[in-house]
Amino acid sequence: MKEFTLLVGDQCGLCNDAHIQIALAQEDIDFTVNEINITSDPALEAQYFMSIPVLLHNDVVVQEGQIDFVTILEYLKKI
């Protein structure tokens, strides 16, 4: 099964939207998402503060900022 990482932050509206878009993509293709709040790691917070939410697969940025299910599905079909 494919495994992704979703980087999120506190009080992040785009992060809430990302959860919805990921759930829509998971209706079509089975994959898991591990969520990490960047505020728990100063290095992650420094690197991704202006980019969250960020969806990663094997350290590759699939999408950042505005996450949408179409992009996720297209990526999954390519790998």
All heavy atoms as a GROMACS GRO file, in nm:
protein
  623
    1MET      N    1   0.083  -0.118   0.000
    1MET     CA    2   0.000   0.000   0.000
    1MET      C    3   0.088   0.125   0.000
    1MET      O    4   0.190   0.130   0.067
    1MET     CB    5  -0.092   0.000   0.123
    1MET     CG    6  -0.182   0.121   0.126
    1MET     SD    7  -0.292   0.132   0.268
    1MET     CE    8  -0.389  -0.013   0.245
    2LYS      N    9   0.047   0.225  -0.074
    2LYS     CA   10   0.121   0.351  -0.081
    2LYS      C   11   0.102   0.427   0.048
    2LYS      O   12  -0.005   0.431   0.105
    2LYS     CB   13   0.070   0.436  -0.198
    2LYS     CG   14   0.072   0.365  -0.332
    2LYS     CD   15   0.212   0.360  -0.388
    2LYS     CE   16   0.213   0.312  -0.530
    2LYS     NZ   17   0.230   0.173  -0.550
    3GLU      N   18   0.210   0.490   0.093
    3GLU     CA   19   0.208   0.565   0.217
    3GLU      C   20   0.255   0.708   0.193
    3GLU      O   21   0.358   0.731   0.130
    3GLU     CB   22   0.301   0.498   0.318
    3GLU     CG   23   0.253   0.506   0.459
    3GLU     CD   24   0.338   0.422   0.551
    3GLU    OE1   25   0.331   0.298   0.542
    3GLU    OE2   26   0.412   0.482   0.630
    4PHE      N   27   0.176   0.804   0.240
    4PHE     CA   28   0.206   0.944   0.224
    4PHE      C   29   0.222   1.009   0.360
    4PHE      O   30   0.178   0.955   0.461
    4PHE     CB   31   0.093   1.016   0.149
    4PHE     CG   32   0.085   0.980   0.005
    4PHE    CD1   33   0.025   0.862  -0.036
    4PHE    CD2   34   0.136   1.064  -0.092
    4PHE    CE1   35   0.017   0.827  -0.169
    4PHE    CE2   36   0.128   1.031  -0.226
    4PHE     CZ   37   0.069   0.912  -0.265
    5THR      N   38   0.282   1.127   0.361
    5THR     CA   39   0.293   1.208   0.482
    5THR      C   40   0.228   1.343   0.453
    5THR      O   41   0.255   1.404   0.349
    5THR     CB   42   0.440   1.230   0.522
    5THR    OG1   43   0.501   1.102   0.544
    5THR    CG2   44   0.451   1.314   0.648
    6LEU      N   45   0.143   1.386   0.544
    6LEU     CA   46   0.080   1.518   0.533
    6LEU      C   47   0.133   1.605   0.645
    6LEU      O   48   0.117   1.575   0.762
    6LEU     CB   49  -0.073   1.506   0.543
    6LEU     CG   50  -0.150   1.638   0.536
    6LEU    CD1   51  -0.132   1.705   0.399
    6LEU    CD2   52  -0.298   1.614   0.566
    7LEU      N   53   0.200   1.713   0.605
    7LEU     CA   54   0.250   1.809   0.703
    7LEU      C   55   0.145   1.917   0.722
    7LEU      O   56   0.097   1.976   0.623
    7LEU     CB   57   0.381   1.872   0.654
    7LEU     CG   58   0.493   1.774   0.624
    7LEU    CD1   59   0.615   1.850   0.569
    7LEU    CD2   60   0.532   1.696   0.748
    8VAL      N   61   0.108   1.941   0.846
    8VAL     CA   62   0.003   2.039   0.878
    8VAL      C   63   0.052   2.130   0.989
    8VAL      O   64   0.158   2.109   1.048
    8VAL     CB   65  -0.128   1.969   0.922
    8VAL    CG1   66  -0.184   1.882   0.810
    8VAL    CG2   67  -0.108   1.887   1.048
    9GLY      N   68  -0.028   2.231   1.018
    9GLY     CA   69   0.002   2.323   1.127
    9GLY      C   70  -0.121   2.348   1.210
    9GLY      O   71  -0.230   2.296   1.181
   10ASP      N   72  -0.106   2.428   1.313
   10ASP     CA   73  -0.218   2.464   1.398
   10ASP      C   74  -0.307   2.568   1.329
   10ASP      O   75  -0.257   2.656   1.259
   10ASP     CB   76  -0.166   2.523   1.530
   10ASP     CG   77  -0.094   2.421   1.616
   10ASP    OD1   78  -0.121   2.300   1.600
   10ASP    OD2   79  -0.009   2.461   1.697
   11GLN      N   80  -0.436   2.557   1.351
   11GLN     CA   81  -0.534   2.653   1.299
   11GLN      C   82  -0.512   2.682   1.150
   11GLN      O   83  -0.501   2.797   1.107
   11GLN     CB   84  -0.531   2.782   1.380
   11GLN     CG   85  -0.562   2.760   1.525
   11GLN     CD   86  -0.548   2.885   1.608
   11GLN    OE1   87  -0.506   2.989   1.561
   11GLN    NE2   88  -0.586   2.875   1.734
   12CYS      N   89  -0.505   2.577   1.072
   12CYS     CA   90  -0.474   2.587   0.929
   12CYS      C   91  -0.597   2.546   0.848
   12CYS      O   92  -0.628   2.427   0.840
   12CYS     CB   93  -0.355   2.496   0.898
   12CYS     SG   94  -0.318   2.478   0.724
   13GLY      N   95  -0.665   2.643   0.791
   13GLY     CA   96  -0.784   2.614   0.710
   13GLY      C   97  -0.753   2.531   0.588
   13GLY      O   98  -0.829   2.441   0.552
   14LEU      N   99  -0.640   2.558   0.523
   14LEU     CA  100  -0.601   2.479   0.406
   14LEU      C  101  -0.573   2.335   0.445
   14LEU      O  102  -0.596   2.242   0.366
   14LEU     CB  103  -0.479   2.539   0.337
   14LEU     CG  104  -0.502   2.670   0.260
   14LEU    CD1  105  -0.369   2.725   0.208
   14LEU    CD2  106  -0.599   2.649   0.146
   15CYS      N  107  -0.526   2.314   0.567
   15CYS     CA  108  -0.500   2.178   0.616
   15CYS      C  109  -0.632   2.103   0.632
   15CYS      O  110  -0.642   1.984   0.598
   15CYS     CB  111  -0.423   2.181   0.747
   15CYS     SG  112  -0.261   2.260   0.732
   16ASN      N  113  -0.733   2.172   0.683
   16ASN     CA  114  -0.866   2.111   0.695
   16ASN      C  115  -0.920   2.073   0.558
   16ASN      O  116  -0.976   1.964   0.539
   16ASN     CB  117  -0.963   2.206   0.766
   16ASN     CG  118  -0.922   2.232   0.909
   16ASN    OD1  119  -0.856   2.150   0.972
   16ASN    ND2  120  -0.962   2.346   0.961
   17ASP      N  121  -0.903   2.162   0.460
   17ASP     CA  122  -0.945   2.132   0.323
   17ASP      C  123  -0.868   2.013   0.266
   17ASP      O  124  -0.923   1.931   0.193
   17ASP     CB  125  -0.925   2.253   0.232
   17ASP     CG  126  -1.016   2.370   0.268
   17ASP    OD1  127  -1.116   2.350   0.340
   17ASP    OD2  128  -0.986   2.483   0.223
   18ALA      N  129  -0.739   2.003   0.299
   18ALA     CA  130  -0.657   1.892   0.251
   18ALA      C  131  -0.711   1.759   0.299
   18ALA      O  132  -0.712   1.661   0.223
   18ALA     CB  133  -0.512   1.910   0.296
   19HIS      N  134  -0.758   1.753   0.423
   19HIS     CA  135  -0.815   1.629   0.475
   19HIS      C  136  -0.934   1.584   0.391
   19HIS      O  137  -0.949   1.464   0.361
   19HIS     CB  138  -0.861   1.648   0.621
   19HIS     CG  139  -0.749   1.663   0.716
   19HIS    ND1  140  -0.731   1.775   0.792
   19HIS    CD2  141  -0.647   1.579   0.750
   19HIS    CE1  142  -0.624   1.760   0.868
   19HIS    NE2  143  -0.570   1.642   0.843
   20ILE      N  144  -1.016   1.678   0.351
   20ILE     CA  145  -1.134   1.646   0.268
   20ILE      C  146  -1.089   1.595   0.132
   20ILE      O  147  -1.140   1.494   0.082
   20ILE     CB  148  -1.224   1.770   0.254
   20ILE    CG1  149  -1.282   1.808   0.390
   20ILE    CG2  150  -1.334   1.747   0.150
   20ILE    CD1  151  -1.346   1.946   0.395
   21GLN      N  152  -0.994   1.663   0.070
   21GLN     CA  153  -0.947   1.623  -0.063
   21GLN      C  154  -0.880   1.486  -0.059
   21GLN      O  155  -0.897   1.404  -0.150
   21GLN     CB  156  -0.851   1.729  -0.118
   21GLN     CG  157  -0.915   1.864  -0.144
   21GLN     CD  158  -1.025   1.856  -0.247
   21GLN    OE1  159  -1.008   1.798  -0.354
   21GLN    NE2  160  -1.140   1.915  -0.215
   22ILE      N  161  -0.804   1.459   0.045
   22ILE     CA  162  -0.738   1.328   0.060
   22ILE      C  163  -0.843   1.219   0.076
   22ILE      O  164  -0.833   1.112   0.015
   22ILE     CB  165  -0.639   1.331   0.177
   22ILE    CG1  166  -0.518   1.418   0.140
   22ILE    CG2  167  -0.595   1.191   0.217
   22ILE    CD1  168  -0.427   1.453   0.256
   23ALA      N  169  -0.945   1.245   0.156
   23ALA     CA  170  -1.053   1.147   0.175
   23ALA      C  171  -1.123   1.117   0.043
   23ALA      O  172  -1.157   1.001   0.015
   23ALA     CB  173  -1.152   1.197   0.279
   24LEU      N  174  -1.143   1.218  -0.039
   24LEU     CA  175  -1.204   1.196  -0.171
   24LEU      C  176  -1.116   1.107  -0.258
   24LEU      O  177  -1.166   1.017  -0.326
   24LEU     CB  178  -1.230   1.330  -0.242
   24LEU     CG  179  -1.342   1.416  -0.186
   24LEU    CD1  180  -1.340   1.554  -0.252
   24LEU    CD2  181  -1.477   1.349  -0.208
   25ALA      N  182  -0.987   1.131  -0.256
   25ALA     CA  183  -0.894   1.048  -0.335
   25ALA      C  184  -0.891   0.905  -0.283
   25ALA      O  185  -0.883   0.809  -0.361
   25ALA     CB  186  -0.754   1.109  -0.332
   26GLN      N  187  -0.901   0.889  -0.151
   26GLN     CA  188  -0.899   0.755  -0.092
   26GLN      C  189  -1.024   0.674  -0.126
   26GLN      O  190  -1.023   0.552  -0.115
   26GLN     CB  191  -0.882   0.764   0.060
   26GLN     CG  192  -0.741   0.802   0.100
   26GLN     CD  193  -0.726   0.825   0.248
   26GLN    OE1  194  -0.810   0.889   0.311
   26GLN    NE2  195  -0.616   0.776   0.304
   27GLU      N  196  -1.130   0.740  -0.170
   27GLU     CA  197  -1.249   0.668  -0.216
   27GLU      C  198  -1.220   0.593  -0.346
   27GLU      O  199  -1.282   0.491  -0.374
   27GLU     CB  200  -1.366   0.764  -0.237
   27GLU     CG  201  -1.422   0.818  -0.108
   27GLU     CD  202  -1.535   0.918  -0.129
   27GLU    OE1  203  -1.579   0.937  -0.244
   27GLU    OE2  204  -1.579   0.978  -0.029
   28ASP      N  205  -1.124   0.643  -0.425
   28ASP     CA  206  -1.091   0.581  -0.554
   28ASP      C  207  -0.970   0.487  -0.546
   28ASP      O  208  -0.966   0.386  -0.613
   28ASP     CB  209  -1.062   0.688  -0.658
   28ASP     CG  210  -1.187   0.761  -0.703
   28ASP    OD1  211  -1.299   0.715  -0.672
   28ASP    OD2  212  -1.174   0.866  -0.769
   29ILE      N  213  -0.871   0.525  -0.468
   29ILE     CA  214  -0.747   0.447  -0.458
   29ILE      C  215  -0.710   0.434  -0.312
   29ILE      O  216  -0.710   0.532  -0.237
   29ILE     CB  217  -0.631   0.514  -0.537
   29ILE    CG1  218  -0.667   0.526  -0.685
   29ILE    CG2  219  -0.502   0.436  -0.520
   29ILE    CD1  220  -0.565   0.599  -0.770
   30ASP      N  221  -0.672   0.313  -0.272
   30ASP     CA  222  -0.638   0.285  -0.134
   30ASP      C  223  -0.494   0.328  -0.105
   30ASP      O  224  -0.400   0.280  -0.169
   30ASP     CB  225  -0.655   0.136  -0.105
   30ASP     CG  226  -0.654   0.104   0.043
   30ASP    OD1  227  -0.686   0.194   0.124
   30ASP    OD2  228  -0.622  -0.010   0.077
   31PHE      N  229  -0.478   0.422  -0.011
   31PHE     CA  230  -0.346   0.463   0.035
   31PHE      C  231  -0.360   0.518   0.177
   31PHE      O  232  -0.470   0.551   0.221
   31PHE     CB  233  -0.283   0.568  -0.057
   31PHE     CG  234  -0.359   0.698  -0.068
   31PHE    CD1  235  -0.325   0.807   0.012
   31PHE    CD2  236  -0.463   0.712  -0.158
   31PHE    CE1  237  -0.394   0.927   0.002
   31PHE    CE2  238  -0.532   0.832  -0.169
   31PHE     CZ  239  -0.498   0.940  -0.089
   32THR      N  240  -0.248   0.523   0.248
   32THR     CA  241  -0.252   0.573   0.385
   32THR      C  242  -0.179   0.707   0.394
   32THR      O  243  -0.092   0.738   0.311
   32THR     CB  244  -0.186   0.475   0.484
   32THR    OG1  245  -0.050   0.457   0.447
   32THR    CG2  246  -0.257   0.341   0.484
   33VAL      N  247  -0.216   0.782   0.496
   33VAL     CA  248  -0.155   0.913   0.518
   33VAL      C  249  -0.117   0.924   0.666
   33VAL      O  250  -0.201   0.907   0.753
   33VAL     CB  251  -0.251   1.028   0.480
   33VAL    CG1  252  -0.187   1.163   0.510
   33VAL    CG2  253  -0.292   1.019   0.335
   34ASN      N  254   0.010   0.951   0.689
   34ASN     CA  255   0.058   0.979   0.824
   34ASN      C  256   0.068   1.130   0.837
   34ASN      O  257   0.130   1.196   0.753
   34ASN     CB  258   0.196   0.916   0.847
   34ASN     CG  259   0.190   0.767   0.831
   34ASN    OD1  260   0.107   0.701   0.890
   34ASN    ND2  261   0.278   0.712   0.748
   35GLU      N  262   0.007   1.184   0.940
   35GLU     CA  263   0.003   1.328   0.957
   35GLU      C  264   0.106   1.372   1.061
   35GLU      O  265   0.118   1.311   1.166
   35GLU     CB  266  -0.137   1.370   1.002
   35GLU     CG  267  -0.156   1.519   1.007
   35GLU     CD  268  -0.300   1.556   1.034
   35GLU    OE1  269  -0.389   1.509   0.960
   35GLU    OE2  270  -0.322   1.633   1.129
   36ILE      N  271   0.177   1.480   1.027
   36ILE     CA  272   0.274   1.538   1.119
   36ILE      C  273   0.244   1.686   1.132
   36ILE      O  274   0.236   1.758   1.031
   36ILE     CB  275   0.419   1.519   1.069
   36ILE    CG1  276   0.455   1.371   1.058
   36ILE    CG2  277   0.518   1.592   1.160
   36ILE    CD1  278   0.590   1.344   0.994
   37ASN      N  279   0.228   1.732   1.255
   37ASN     CA  280   0.211   1.874   1.281
   37ASN      C  281   0.351   1.936   1.291
   37ASN      O  282   0.430   1.897   1.377
   37ASN     CB  283   0.133   1.896   1.411
   37ASN     CG  284   0.096   2.041   1.431
   37ASN    OD1  285   0.177   2.130   1.410
   37ASN    ND2  286  -0.027   2.064   1.472
   38ILE      N  287   0.381   2.029   1.202
   38ILE     CA  288   0.516   2.084   1.194
   38ILE      C  289   0.556   2.162   1.320
   38ILE      O  290   0.675   2.182   1.344
   38ILE     CB  291   0.536   2.172   1.069
   38ILE    CG1  292   0.445   2.294   1.073
   38ILE    CG2  293   0.518   2.090   0.942
   38ILE    CD1  294   0.478   2.400   0.969
   39THR      N  295   0.459   2.203   1.400
   39THR     CA  296   0.493   2.277   1.522
   39THR      C  297   0.560   2.189   1.626
   39THR      O  298   0.618   2.239   1.722
   39THR     CB  299   0.369   2.344   1.585
   39THR    OG1  300   0.273   2.244   1.621
   39THR    CG2  301   0.305   2.442   1.487
   40SER      N  302   0.556   2.057   1.605
   40SER     CA  303   0.622   1.965   1.698
   40SER      C  304   0.770   1.947   1.668
   40SER      O  305   0.842   1.884   1.744
   40SER     CB  306   0.553   1.828   1.695
   40SER     OG  307   0.571   1.767   1.568
   41ASP      N  308   0.816   2.004   1.555
   41ASP     CA  309   0.956   1.988   1.515
   41ASP      C  310   1.006   2.122   1.460
   41ASP      O  311   0.965   2.163   1.351
   41ASP     CB  312   0.965   1.879   1.407
   41ASP     CG  313   1.106   1.851   1.361
   41ASP    OD1  314   1.192   1.942   1.365
   41ASP    OD2  315   1.131   1.736   1.319
   42PRO      N  316   1.095   2.189   1.531
   42PRO     CA  317   1.144   2.321   1.487
   42PRO      C  318   1.204   2.321   1.346
   42PRO      O  319   1.186   2.417   1.271
   42PRO     CB  320   1.249   2.358   1.591
   42PRO     CG  321   1.211   2.280   1.713
   42PRO     CD  322   1.151   2.152   1.662
   43ALA      N  323   1.271   2.214   1.308
   43ALA     CA  324   1.330   2.208   1.173
   43ALA      C  325   1.221   2.201   1.066
   43ALA      O  326   1.230   2.270   0.964
   43ALA     CB  327   1.424   2.087   1.162
   44LEU      N  328   1.120   2.118   1.089
   44LEU     CA  329   1.008   2.110   0.994
   44LEU      C  330   0.933   2.242   0.989
   44LEU      O  331   0.894   2.288   0.881
   44LEU     CB  332   0.911   1.999   1.033
   44LEU     CG  333   0.952   1.856   1.006
   44LEU    CD1  334   0.848   1.759   1.059
   44LEU    CD2  335   0.975   1.834   0.857
   45GLU      N  336   0.914   2.304   1.104
   45GLU     CA  337   0.842   2.431   1.108
   45GLU      C  338   0.917   2.538   1.029
   45GLU      O  339   0.857   2.614   0.952
   45GLU     CB  340   0.821   2.476   1.253
   45GLU     CG  341   0.728   2.594   1.265
   45GLU     CD  342   0.686   2.623   1.406
   45GLU    OE1  343   0.759   2.585   1.502
   45GLU    OE2  344   0.581   2.684   1.423
   46ALA      N  345   1.048   2.543   1.044
   46ALA     CA  346   1.129   2.641   0.971
   46ALA      C  347   1.124   2.616   0.820
   46ALA      O  348   1.116   2.710   0.742
   46ALA     CB  349   1.274   2.636   1.021
   47GLN      N  350   1.125   2.490   0.782
   47GLN     CA  351   1.128   2.456   0.639
   47GLN      C  352   0.993   2.471   0.571
   47GLN      O  353   0.986   2.515   0.456
   47GLN     CB  354   1.178   2.312   0.622
   47GLN     CG  355   1.192   2.271   0.478
   47GLN     CD  356   1.253   2.132   0.461
   47GLN    OE1  357   1.288   2.066   0.560
   47GLN    NE2  358   1.267   2.089   0.339
   48TYR      N  359   0.885   2.434   0.639
   48TYR     CA  360   0.755   2.425   0.572
   48TYR      C  361   0.650   2.524   0.620
   48TYR      O  362   0.536   2.519   0.576
   48TYR     CB  363   0.699   2.283   0.589
   48TYR     CG  364   0.777   2.179   0.514
   48TYR    CD1  365   0.858   2.089   0.580
   48TYR    CD2  366   0.770   2.171   0.375
   48TYR    CE1  367   0.930   1.992   0.512
   48TYR    CE2  368   0.842   2.076   0.304
   48TYR     CZ  369   0.922   1.986   0.373
   48TYR     OH  370   0.992   1.892   0.304
   49PHE      N  371   0.686   2.617   0.710
   49PHE     CA  372   0.589   2.707   0.770
   49PHE      C  373   0.502   2.780   0.666
   49PHE      O  374   0.381   2.791   0.681
   49PHE     CB  375   0.659   2.810   0.859
   49PHE     CG  376   0.564   2.908   0.922
   49PHE    CD1  377   0.481   2.869   1.026
   49PHE    CD2  378   0.557   3.038   0.876
   49PHE    CE1  379   0.392   2.959   1.084
   49PHE    CE2  380   0.468   3.129   0.933
   49PHE     CZ  381   0.386   3.089   1.037
   50MET      N  382   0.562   2.826   0.558
   50MET     CA  383   0.489   2.902   0.456
   50MET      C  384   0.427   2.813   0.348
   50MET      O  385   0.361   2.864   0.258
   50MET     CB  386   0.582   3.005   0.390
   50MET     CG  387   0.633   3.110   0.486
   50MET     SD  388   0.502   3.209   0.563
   50MET     CE  389   0.441   3.298   0.423
   51SER      N  390   0.444   2.682   0.358
   51SER     CA  391   0.399   2.592   0.253
   51SER      C  392   0.284   2.501   0.292
   51SER      O  393   0.225   2.438   0.205
   51SER     CB  394   0.514   2.502   0.209
   51SER     OG  395   0.623   2.578   0.167
   52ILE      N  396   0.254   2.488   0.421
   52ILE     CA  397   0.155   2.389   0.466
   52ILE      C  398   0.018   2.419   0.409
   52ILE      O  399  -0.014   2.535   0.384
   52ILE     CB  400   0.150   2.377   0.620
   52ILE    CG1  401   0.116   2.511   0.683
   52ILE    CG2  402   0.275   2.316   0.674
   52ILE    CD1  403   0.082   2.503   0.829
   53PRO      N  404  -0.059   2.316   0.385
   53PRO     CA  405  -0.026   2.175   0.401
   53PRO      C  406   0.067   2.127   0.289
   53PRO      O  407   0.065   2.180   0.178
   53PRO     CB  408  -0.163   2.105   0.391
   53PRO     CG  409  -0.243   2.196   0.302
   53PRO     CD  410  -0.195   2.336   0.334
   54VAL      N  411   0.145   2.025   0.322
   54VAL     CA  412   0.236   1.966   0.225
   54VAL      C  413   0.213   1.815   0.225
   54VAL      O  414   0.218   1.752   0.330
   54VAL     CB  415   0.384   1.995   0.260
   54VAL    CG1  416   0.476   1.929   0.158
   54VAL    CG2  417   0.409   2.145   0.265
   55LEU      N  418   0.187   1.759   0.107
   55LEU     CA  419   0.168   1.615   0.092
   55LEU      C  420   0.295   1.558   0.031
   55LEU      O  421   0.338   1.600  -0.077
   55LEU     CB  422   0.048   1.585   0.003
   55LEU     CG  423   0.009   1.438  -0.009
   55LEU    CD1  424  -0.033   1.381   0.126
   55LEU    CD2  425  -0.102   1.420  -0.112
   56LEU      N  426   0.357   1.464   0.104
   56LEU     CA  427   0.484   1.403   0.062
   56LEU      C  428   0.467   1.255   0.037
   56LEU      O  429   0.389   1.188   0.104
   56LEU     CB  430   0.589   1.420   0.172
   56LEU     CG  431   0.624   1.561   0.217
   56LEU    CD1  432   0.703   1.556   0.347
   56LEU    CD2  433   0.704   1.631   0.110
   57HIS      N  434   0.544   1.204  -0.059
   57HIS     CA  435   0.554   1.061  -0.083
   57HIS      C  436   0.701   1.030  -0.104
   57HIS      O  437   0.764   1.079  -0.200
   57HIS     CB  438   0.473   1.020  -0.207
   57HIS     CG  439   0.484   0.875  -0.238
   57HIS    ND1  440   0.552   0.829  -0.348
   57HIS    CD2  441   0.437   0.766  -0.174
   57HIS    CE1  442   0.546   0.698  -0.351
   57HIS    NE2  443   0.477   0.657  -0.246
   58ASN      N  444   0.758   0.953  -0.012
   58ASN     CA  445   0.902   0.921  -0.018
   58ASN      C  446   0.988   1.046  -0.034
   58ASN      O  447   1.074   1.052  -0.121
   58ASN     CB  448   0.930   0.822  -0.132
   58ASN     CG  449   0.864   0.689  -0.111
   58ASN    OD1  450   0.837   0.650   0.002
   58ASN    ND2  451   0.836   0.619  -0.218
   59ASP      N  452   0.962   1.147   0.046
   59ASP     CA  453   1.035   1.274   0.045
   59ASP      C  454   1.017   1.356  -0.083
   59ASP      O  455   1.089   1.453  -0.106
   59ASP     CB  456   1.184   1.253   0.073
   59ASP     CG  457   1.208   1.198   0.212
   59ASP    OD1  458   1.133   1.234   0.305
   59ASP    OD2  459   1.303   1.119   0.229
   60VAL      N  460   0.923   1.318  -0.167
   60VAL     CA  461   0.888   1.395  -0.286
   60VAL      C  462   0.763   1.476  -0.254
   60VAL      O  463   0.665   1.421  -0.204
   60VAL     CB  464   0.861   1.303  -0.407
   60VAL    CG1  465   0.807   1.381  -0.526
   60VAL    CG2  466   0.985   1.225  -0.444
   61VAL      N  467   0.768   1.606  -0.282
   61VAL     CA  468   0.650   1.690  -0.259
   61VAL      C  469   0.551   1.664  -0.371
   61VAL      O  470   0.577   1.693  -0.488
   61VAL     CB  471   0.688   1.839  -0.254
   61VAL    CG1  472   0.562   1.926  -0.244
   61VAL    CG2  473   0.781   1.867  -0.138
   62VAL      N  474   0.438   1.606  -0.335
   62VAL     CA  475   0.331   1.579  -0.431
   62VAL      C  476   0.254   1.708  -0.457
   62VAL      O  477   0.224   1.741  -0.571
   62VAL     CB  478   0.236   1.468  -0.380
   62VAL    CG1  479   0.120   1.447  -0.475
   62VAL    CG2  480   0.313   1.340  -0.356
   63GLN      N  481   0.225   1.779  -0.350
   63GLN     CA  482   0.152   1.904  -0.361
   63GLN      C  483   0.167   1.982  -0.231
   63GLN      O  484   0.182   1.924  -0.124
   63GLN     CB  485   0.004   1.876  -0.390
   63GLN     CG  486  -0.070   1.991  -0.451
   63GLN     CD  487  -0.206   1.950  -0.504
   63GLN    OE1  488  -0.260   1.848  -0.467
   63GLN    NE2  489  -0.261   2.031  -0.591
   64GLU      N  490   0.161   2.115  -0.242
   64GLU     CA  491   0.169   2.198  -0.123
   64GLU      C  492   0.074   2.316  -0.135
   64GLU      O  493   0.039   2.356  -0.246
   64GLU     CB  494   0.312   2.245  -0.097
   64GLU     CG  495   0.369   2.332  -0.205
   64GLU     CD  496   0.515   2.367  -0.181
   64GLU    OE1  497   0.568   2.341  -0.072
   64GLU    OE2  498   0.576   2.423  -0.272
   65GLY      N  499   0.033   2.367  -0.021
   65GLY     CA  500  -0.059   2.481  -0.020
   65GLY      C  501  -0.201   2.436  -0.042
   65GLY      O  502  -0.271   2.404   0.052
   66GLN      N  503  -0.242   2.433  -0.164
   66GLN     CA  504  -0.377   2.391  -0.201
   66GLN      C  505  -0.372   2.245  -0.248
   66GLN      O  506  -0.323   2.216  -0.356
   66GLN     CB  507  -0.429   2.480  -0.314
   66GLN     CG  508  -0.576   2.475  -0.337
   66GLN     CD  509  -0.650   2.570  -0.243
   66GLN    OE1  510  -0.598   2.671  -0.201
   66GLN    NE2  511  -0.772   2.536  -0.210
   67ILE      N  512  -0.422   2.154  -0.166
   67ILE     CA  513  -0.421   2.012  -0.199
   67ILE      C  514  -0.553   1.978  -0.267
   67ILE      O  515  -0.659   2.017  -0.219
   67ILE     CB  516  -0.406   1.925  -0.072
   67ILE    CG1  517  -0.285   1.969   0.012
   67ILE    CG2  518  -0.401   1.777  -0.106
   67ILE    CD1  519  -0.151   1.949  -0.051
   68ASP      N  520  -0.546   1.907  -0.381
   68ASP     CA  521  -0.670   1.866  -0.447
   68ASP      C  522  -0.663   1.719  -0.487
   68ASP      O  523  -0.556   1.666  -0.516
   68ASP     CB  524  -0.701   1.954  -0.569
   68ASP     CG  525  -0.604   1.933  -0.682
   68ASP    OD1  526  -0.501   2.003  -0.684
   68ASP    OD2  527  -0.629   1.847  -0.767
   69PHE      N  528  -0.779   1.654  -0.484
   69PHE     CA  529  -0.784   1.510  -0.506
   69PHE      C  530  -0.744   1.471  -0.648
   69PHE      O  531  -0.690   1.363  -0.670
   69PHE     CB  532  -0.922   1.452  -0.470
   69PHE     CG  533  -1.031   1.479  -0.567
   69PHE    CD1  534  -1.065   1.386  -0.663
   69PHE    CD2  535  -1.102   1.598  -0.561
   69PHE    CE1  536  -1.167   1.410  -0.753
   69PHE    CE2  537  -1.204   1.623  -0.651
   69PHE     CZ  538  -1.237   1.530  -0.747
   70VAL      N  539  -0.765   1.557  -0.746
   70VAL     CA  540  -0.728   1.525  -0.885
   70VAL      C  541  -0.577   1.508  -0.896
   70VAL      O  542  -0.528   1.412  -0.957
   70VAL     CB  543  -0.781   1.633  -0.982
   70VAL    CG1  544  -0.728   1.609  -1.122
   70VAL    CG2  545  -0.933   1.636  -0.981
   71THR      N  546  -0.504   1.600  -0.839
   71THR     CA  547  -0.357   1.592  -0.843
   71THR      C  548  -0.308   1.466  -0.771
   71THR      O  549  -0.216   1.398  -0.818
   71THR     CB  550  -0.294   1.717  -0.781
   71THR    OG1  551  -0.340   1.831  -0.855
   71THR    CG2  552  -0.143   1.712  -0.786
   72ILE      N  553  -0.369   1.435  -0.658
   72ILE     CA  554  -0.331   1.314  -0.584
   72ILE      C  555  -0.356   1.190  -0.670
   72ILE      O  556  -0.269   1.103  -0.681
   72ILE     CB  557  -0.409   1.304  -0.451
   72ILE    CG1  558  -0.375   1.422  -0.360
   72ILE    CG2  559  -0.379   1.170  -0.381
   72ILE    CD1  560  -0.468   1.434  -0.240
   73LEU      N  561  -0.473   1.182  -0.731
   73LEU     CA  562  -0.505   1.065  -0.814
   73LEU      C  563  -0.412   1.054  -0.933
   73LEU      O  564  -0.366   0.944  -0.967
   73LEU     CB  565  -0.650   1.071  -0.860
   73LEU     CG  566  -0.756   1.052  -0.751
   73LEU    CD1  567  -0.897   1.072  -0.808
   73LEU    CD2  568  -0.744   0.918  -0.684
   74GLU      N  569  -0.380   1.167  -0.998
   74GLU     CA  570  -0.288   1.163  -1.111
   74GLU      C  571  -0.150   1.115  -1.067
   74GLU      O  572  -0.086   1.038  -1.138
   74GLU     CB  573  -0.279   1.302  -1.175
   74GLU     CG  574  -0.404   1.340  -1.253
   74GLU     CD  575  -0.400   1.483  -1.305
   74GLU    OE1  576  -0.308   1.560  -1.270
   74GLU    OE2  577  -0.493   1.518  -1.380
   75TYR      N  578  -0.106   1.160  -0.951
   75TYR     CA  579   0.025   1.117  -0.900
   75TYR      C  580   0.024   0.967  -0.873
   75TYR      O  581   0.118   0.895  -0.909
   75TYR     CB  582   0.060   1.195  -0.773
   75TYR     CG  583   0.190   1.152  -0.713
   75TYR    CD1  584   0.311   1.204  -0.761
   75TYR    CD2  585   0.196   1.059  -0.610
   75TYR    CE1  586   0.432   1.164  -0.707
   75TYR    CE2  587   0.316   1.017  -0.556
   75TYR     CZ  588   0.434   1.070  -0.606
   75TYR     OH  589   0.555   1.029  -0.553
   76LEU      N  590  -0.081   0.920  -0.807
   76LEU     CA  591  -0.091   0.778  -0.774
   76LEU      C  592  -0.095   0.690  -0.898
   76LEU      O  593  -0.041   0.579  -0.897
   76LEU     CB  594  -0.216   0.752  -0.688
   76LEU     CG  595  -0.203   0.793  -0.542
   76LEU    CD1  596  -0.341   0.801  -0.478
   76LEU    CD2  597  -0.114   0.696  -0.468
   77LYS      N  598  -0.154   0.737  -1.003
   77LYS     CA  599  -0.161   0.658  -1.126
   77LYS      C  600  -0.025   0.651  -1.197
   77LYS      O  601   0.002   0.557  -1.270
   77LYS     CB  602  -0.267   0.715  -1.220
   77LYS     CG  603  -0.407   0.689  -1.166
   77LYS     CD  604  -0.513   0.754  -1.252
   77LYS     CE  605  -0.651   0.732  -1.189
   77LYS     NZ  606  -0.757   0.803  -1.260
   78LYS      N  607   0.060   0.752  -1.172
   78LYS     CA  608   0.194   0.756  -1.234
   78LYS      C  609   0.294   0.665  -1.163
   78LYS      O  610   0.388   0.619  -1.224
   78LYS     CB  611   0.249   0.898  -1.236
   78LYS     CG  612   0.187   0.986  -1.341
   78LYS     CD  613   0.264   1.113  -1.359
   78LYS     CE  614   0.233   1.212  -1.249
   78LYS     NZ  615   0.296   1.344  -1.269
   79ILE      N  616   0.273   0.644  -1.032
   79ILE     CA  617   0.374   0.568  -0.957
   79ILE      C  618   0.338   0.420  -0.950
   79ILE      O  619   0.232   0.378  -0.971
   79ILE     CB  620   0.396   0.623  -0.815
   79ILE    CG1  621   0.267   0.623  -0.733
   79ILE    CG2  622   0.458   0.761  -0.823
   79ILE    CD1  623   0.288   0.657  -0.588
   0.00000   0.00000   0.00000
